[in-house]
Amino acid sequence: MTANFIGNPWPLLHAPKVEMLTTDIPVCRFGDLRLVTTSKLDREMVDSYQLVVVAYDGGDPVKSGSLKVTVKVVDTNDNVPVFGRAAYEFTVTEDQPPGSVVGKVRPVNFN
């Protein structure tokens, strides 16, 4: 007797935060497994995903193998630098030597 798989024979055992990824049902029974995104990823929100993929052979008795997978999300430059204030004002005396620090600003970039 052979097990009859309805749907995906390679399910993901979902860990927390993995709702953004799923497996893609292969075209042929022994094809490659593809891990695909289900929506836009944002590295600033979640920088990596840990999951387990389990493959079942469909035999009798059914046998399986599992694989731990880590997906690291690489950042794109999708955020502009932000300053702490909209405007800065500094004063300096006219007799300051060249190279004197007039003021400091520090932008924050969330990338």
Secondary structure as UniProt FT lines:
FT   STRAND          12..13
FT   TURN            16..17
FT   TURN            19..20
FT   STRAND          21..24
FT   TURN            29..30
FT   STRAND          34..37
FT   TURN            43..45
FT   STRAND          48..56
FT   STRAND          64..72
FT   TURN            94..95
FT   TURN            98..99
//
